[in-house]
């Protein structure tokens, strides 16, 4: 593949990060689930919510189905840039790649359950709908900590990069490490219905969500800069390459 085409594809893949960000915000805003409902809501309250937000929830799932596939080029270009740090495929780039590849499942499965609840709420009892709603929120918030190793691998790659112009800036490495730590409390939502560790709590949801939003803005910006530095490195290599006769 020509180098200019390869770099263009990398840039497009980095821009996919912005597509994901806009798609996520639009989808969850449409569904009325950008802010989680309280775990203490009664089955009757949940039924009312599902009826009132039925159209929005179904559109939320449609938007997510259309948006989430952009995660794949976004994840792959991140690992390709990490390869520059490791000098080829290594432990860090492979951890990021494998954890990133399963990331869309963390959206698809919970949302499919919520969509099933909102699709025909009139045929299910309030208890069944409440159980489906609980399953959505427990999976969606509780599974977030699975991706701790993904963001930590990116952060650690920025720390071990000793080149004069690192692929990832140190501040982004620290942001990734902090996000990984903040995702851990999500594992405890299965134990609490109220307080900071409930699925709508400040530790399990609010702070991690805000940090994730910042990280989701920063990552494509950092990737675009990394691709630019790769282009400059390739240009420098070609300029200094010996001429063969």
Buried (B, 14 or more C-beta within 10 A) or exposed (E): EEEEEBBEBBBBBBBBBBBBBEBBBBBBBBBBBBEBBEBEBEBEBBBBBBEEBBEBBBBBBBBBBEBBEBBBBBBBBBBBBBBBBBEEEBEBBBBBBBBBBEBBEBBBBBBBBBBBBBBEBEEBEBEBBBBBBBBBBBBBBBBBBBBBBBBBBBBBBBBEBEEEEBBBBEEBBEBBBBBBEBBBBBBBBEEBBEEBBBBBBEBBBBBBBEBBEEBBEBBBEBBBBBBBBBBEBBEEEEEEEEEEE
